[in-house]
Amino acid sequence: LNCHRMKPALFSVLCEIKEKTVLSLRNTQEEEPPDPQLMRLDNMLIAEGVAGPEKGSGPNAAANASAAAAGGPGQPENAIEHSDYRAKLAQIRQIYHQELEKYEQACNEFTTHVMNLLREQSRTRPITPKEIERMVQIIHKKFNSIQVQLKQSTCEAVMILRSRFLDARRKRRNFSKQATEILNEYFYSHLSNPYP
């Protein structure tokens, strides 16, 4: 079609039609504010240390967070649970970043593909840079819904993890080894009346 002798005439007719329709399209284009749900999810992921800089990178940061959640200074019997919590949080963080990277890569590849198609088609029909930009915005908006789902499921995983490990109200605490020995000693020495 690019080599056809009537191509310039067709192109000029398409340009005229486009000029008439573009006037009606200009009024519909408005800048949309950022998605509040996405902002809330981002803030939560940053607060939990999943997104952004490594929050629990220092040994004291994680111990302080878990001690604050447990309601007291870092107790030795809780150390194993807190290391499990940190390990699982690191696993969630790793999965989140892998999926986010895949999402960004797919979005970039698709956007590049569409832009190349539009540039190729612009040889045959008139396509303005504004239209290409608008199409890119539409693609990014569609991909944003995938990003929201990823962030939402990550937030849910973090909340479940927190409720399992850091909820002090549900936590069953065992006596320390020394307290168990004292209680057993008392129990066996007072078998006739074991409970004071």
Long-range contacts (C-beta under 8 A, 24 or more apart in sequence): 1-124, 2-123, 2-124, 7-124, 11-124, 11-125, 11-126, 14-125, 14-126, 15-126, 18-126, 22-128, 29-134, 35-144, 35-148, 37-148, 38-144, 38-147, 38-148, 38-151, 41-148, 41-151, 41-152, 41-155, 42-151, 44-155, 44-158, 45-96, 45-151, 45-154, 45-155, 45-158, 48-89, 48-155, 48-158, 48-162, 49-89, 49-93, 50-89, 50-92, 50-93, 50-96, 50-154, 50-158, 51-96, 56-86, 56-89, 62-86, 66-165, 66-166, 69-162, 69-166, 69-167, 69-168, 70-166, 70-168, 70-171, 71-168, 77-173, 77-174, 77-176, 81-165, 82-165, 84-165, 85-161, 85-165, 85-166, 88-161, 88-165, 89-158, 89-161, 92-154, 92-157, 92-158, 92-161, 95-154, 96-150, 96-154, 99-150, 100-147, 100-150, 103-143, 103-146, 103-147, 103-150, 106-143, 107-139, 107-140, 107-143, 110-139, 110-143, 111-136, 111-139, 111-140, 114-139
